[in-house]
Amino acid sequence: MNTRRPHFHRIVACALLLCLTTLAHAKPLYRYRNAEGNVVVDYQVPVELIAGGYEVLNNEGMVIKVVPRALTPEERAIENAENAREEDARAEQERLRKWDESLMLRYSTVDDIEDARRRALGDLQIRMSILKGNRRALKQKVENYQTQAANMERSGMPVDVERLRAIEILQSEISSTERDIKDREREMQELETAYDADIERFEMLRDVVELRQTLRTKK
């Protein structure tokens, strides 16, 4: 009976364990270029050369990590500008996708868009008419108070503070109403522009759909 084999196995196992432990605790190697441009492999990268980039190697000399060099301010600006352009392009693509999807869900024909435009503009025109009516009424009240004040002055009577205050309040309300009217006018112009764009986009989508149907038919 061979009594040396178990002892031999224990020696091999210990050797393997020692080897694995040594590998596990081995320091990584770094490969970089020094100030003269020569390739250097060492256990650390000098602080002043880190910005130049380096590679991390394992014990077999294989690259396990690459740290690129730091970008110059000019390169960073170019990269940021390119990233911004890509982000703008993605945002525009998403905007158009949602717009197209909304148009196809809401409308079947250009006439549908025209009908929606008329309804929206009709609502705004009603609100505009109400605002203009309010403005006329306010102006009439101011004129009445001013006429009363003028008659009092001609009669040698002092104009009461309440009447003057009422005129001031009415004039403030007139200014506010006129701002609302301008806002509605601007809203109507923006609405017209938006619906014109919807019609143009819808017609383009319709042409694309018709083209695809024609191409499928030819196949």
ABEGO torsion letter per residue (X at the ends): XBAAAAAAAAAAAAAAAAAAAAAAABBBBBBBBBAAGBBBBBABBBAAAAAAEBBBBBAAGBBABBBBBBBBAAAAAAAAAAAAAAAAAAAAAAAAAAAAAAAAAABABAAAAAAAAAAAAAAAAAAAAAAAAAAAAAAAAAAAAAAAAAAAAAAGBBBBAAAAAAAAAAAAAAAAAAAAAAAAAAAAAAAAAAAAAAAAAAAAAAAAAAAAAAAAAAX
